């Protein structure tokens, strides 16, 4: 499945309190919508799918939230696009292999952005970073 782009629509970083004590970060990513779109490629049109997502890193106790929303665009065969969009409209489901690819791509890209945003507002990184242990 060729992913051709990812774009953010909204980036929200809210810090409610200073960081002190033990902080736990809960990360979540979810699909909000799936839509068929026609993109201009050269002189022609190509059908594609936009997967609208929301990534949230919630710092507990209620210290901060980082929320990123946007969409991933990918090309696929017209019949596959039709199947995926119809299944979404009917049951709000998409095939497991497609879902896995989309969510893993969103997590990989959003986690990197969330680390950078956390640094800008003086929060600990939203994912555990590797640590060196000297022996």
C-alpha positions in Angstrom: 0.0 0.0 0.0 1.8 3.1 -1.2 1.4 5.9 1.3 2.0 9.2 -0.5 1.7 11.7 2.2 0.8 12.7 5.7 -0.4 16.1 6.8 -1.4 17.6 10.1 -4.6 19.7 10.4 -4.4 20.6 14.1 -1.6 20.5 16.7 -2.5 21.2 20.3 -0.1 21.3 23.2 -1.7 22.2 26.5 0.3 22.3 29.8 -2.0 22.5 32.9 0.6 22.1 35.7 4.3 21.9 36.3 5.9 18.4 36.1 6.6 16.9 39.5 6.7 13.4 40.9 5.9 10.4 38.9 4.4 11.1 35.5 2.7 8.6 33.3 2.0 9.2 29.6 -0.8 7.4 27.8 -0.5 7.4 24.0 -3.4 6.6 21.8 -4.1 6.8 18.0 -7.5 6.4 16.4 -9.0 6.7 13.0 -11.7 9.3 12.8 -12.8 9.0 9.1 -12.0 7.4 5.8 -12.7 9.1 2.5 -12.1 8.6 -1.2 -10.5 11.6 -2.9 -9.4 12.3 -6.5 -6.0 13.8 -6.8 -4.5 15.4 -9.9 -1.4 13.5 -11.0 0.3 15.1 -14.0 -2.5 15.7 -16.5 -4.8 13.0 -15.1 -6.7 12.2 -12.0 -5.9 9.3 -9.6 -8.2 8.0 -6.9 -6.8 7.8 -3.4 -8.0 7.4 0.2 -7.5 9.8 3.1 -7.4 8.3 6.5 -8.1 11.0 9.1 -6.5 10.3 12.5 -6.0 11.6 16.0 -2.9 11.0 18.0 -3.1 11.9 21.7 -0.4 11.8 24.4 -2.0 12.5 27.8 0.2 13.2 30.8 -1.1 11.9 34.1 -1.8 13.2 36.7 -3.5 15.9 34.6 -0.3 17.7 33.6 -0.5 18.1 29.9 -2.0 16.9 26.6 -0.4 16.7 23.1 -3.0 16.2 20.4 -2.2 15.9 16.7 -4.9 15.4 14.1 -4.4 15.0 10.3 -4.6 12.5 7.6 -2.6 10.0 5.6 -3.2 9.7 1.9 -2.4 6.6 -0.1 -3.0 5.3 -3.6 -4.5 1.9 -4.3 -6.4 0.2 -7.1 -9.9 1.7 -7.7 -11.7 -1.5 -6.6 -9.7 -1.7 -3.4 -10.5 1.9 -2.6 -14.1 1.2 -3.2 -14.1 -1.8 -0.9 -12.3 0.0 1.9 -14.5 3.1 1.8 -17.7 1.1 1.6 -16.7 -1.1 4.6 -15.8 2.0 6.6 -19.2 3.7 5.8 -21.1 0.5 6.7 -19.2 -0.8 9.8 -16.5 1.8 10.6 -13.9 -1.0 10.0 -11.1 -1.4 7.5 -9.0 -4.5 6.7 -6.5 -5.5 9.4 -3.4 -5.2 7.2 -4.4 -1.7 6.1 -5.2 -0.6 9.6 -1.9 -1.9 10.9 0.0 0.0 8.2 -1.9 3.2 8.8 -1.7 3.2 12.6 2.0 2.2 12.6 2.9 5.0 10.2 0.9 7.5 12.3 2.5 6.4 15.5 6.0 6.5 14.1 5.6 10.0 12.7 3.5 11.5 15.6 5.8 10.1 18.3 8.7 11.9 16.8 6.7 15.2 16.6 5.4 14.7 20.1 8.9 14.3 21.5 9.9 17.6 19.9 6.8 19.5 21.1 7.3 18.1 24.6 10.8 19.5 24.7 9.5 22.9 23.7 7.1 23.1 26.6 9.5 21.5 29.1 7.6 18.1 29.4 9.3 14.7 29.6 9.2 12.8 26.3 5.9 11.0 25.7 7.7 7.7 25.0 10.5 6.1 27.0 13.9 6.9 25.5 16.8 4.3 25.6 19.1 4.7 28.5 22.8 3.7 28.8 23.8 1.6 31.8 27.5 1.7 32.5 28.9 -1.4 34.2 
